[in-house]
Amino acid sequence: MPTSRRAGGIKRRCECRGEDGKLLGTACPLMAAKKSHGALAIRQELPLNSDGKRRPFRRTGYASVKEAQADLDKLRGVLDLLGAGDAEDALRVGDLLEAVMRDRLDIPSAEEVRRRLGVGVPLDGSTTVGDWLDTWIEKKRRKKSTIGGYTSHIRVHLKPRIAHYRLDRFNVGHAQELFDAIDDDNDVIRAENQARREQVARCKRGKPGAPKAAERAQLAAERAKLAEMKPFRRITGPASKQRIRSTLRAALNGAISAQLITFNAASHVELASGKRPKAVLWADRHVAHWRKTGEKPSGVMVWTPAQIGQFLDAADGHRLYAYFHLIAFRGLRRGEGVGQDWVHVDLDAQELTVAKEIVVDGWTPVEDVPKTDGSAATIGLDRATVQALRDHKTRQDAEREAAGEKWVETGKVFTTELGEWLHPDVVSKEFRRLYEAADLPPINLRDLRHCAATLIHAGGGDLHAIKETLRQSSIKLAGDTYTSLLKEVDLEIAENAAAVVPRARKAGTGRAVRRSSPL
């Protein structure tokens, strides 16, 4: 008979009873006389009960060894879910299988036990979104095409971006960041596709017929550049994002059913139906319309240079003034500003290296590296920004001295009054409080970074300067984001330039302006 490494196995069991009604068992004379006498039975030791006593699983009546082995394998598959030291899980599984034996129920599969009791997924709160997605997709029973779509969404979009979050701490902000990251990737893909199209055009012959030697050499060089570029890629469109959200929502609903979480963050994510909004300046007409209706002309609004100055004047003297100044002029992201270390700031050389950022996991600040390799870079600092940072350091030194032994040395440029990390969300709330007090139209702290693009261009910088300062992946991405924004700045510059020149007639009237004779 097949045996197992565990205590248990398959054997024949006599069902004959004596005159007293008790089972004869091995005492039955037919057991030795007839090999086929009795019924096949399985026996398997289960985890001890709550009193620490043994409770073997027994079941008889099998018609064949194959049938008995199948049930024994099911039992052992369930027991294989248990890890070392999982006393609570072992007790729950033992109770389940004991009830199955007592009530003559079908032995459940390992997947059914995993679903019903959470076994196989850690129950101590360490389960990640990635762990759950793997567990969830394994037990799905849908059409092959549907499962294929789920699997693709998990492999391409969900696990690369959100697998590391703890399942019980996954919130709406994390889910929204997932789709923001997809939008960022779409912008990069669009820019790279456009660059490839332009390169393809440069690889075409100028005239029919065999090209001249110089043209052949030029074409060879252009085609070599084309070979090094990424192939055309498709963006993840609005419909695909809706399907990705549906997959995530279904997976989180499964976690709710398994009693691992109580809230589905994917159900509360807002997805735009079209392209990402372009940055738009808060021009006077937009401000007037917003004050009248409360409506913003775009999802991404940027202050004019005058409005930026109004905000900085209002924030002057605030302990975080240098933080807002740094973002407005040098375009750091919120987490990069909060995570900036003094060791990566050289005020004498007028430069700063972005090497760390602080992001939020649930409500817990976590230190991480910048979002992309290109985000980790060194940028120059103007004299005004250097002075703002020097003043801030003087303030921080005074706070360190006042805190005494309570001071926590983190090495961060921007900290609490006791030297601890600043919480990114607290900084955002303080930013909103300051601009509301200054009676300015609303923008997000993220949009203050976009204001840097306005100031760089107004100071004479081009798209390349904007790309390098904001550490964006391509100049095409910078152009797509800020083209409409810079046009408005250019128009203001043009109007200011036109106003410098005195004219003999009013612009647009065609009528001469009579001047008094200087004689």
Order of alpha helices (4+ residues) and beta strands (2+ residues): beta-alpha-beta-beta-alpha-alpha-alpha-alpha-alpha-alpha-alpha-alpha-alpha-beta-alpha-beta-alpha-alpha-alpha-beta-beta-beta-beta-beta-alpha-alpha-alpha-alpha-alpha
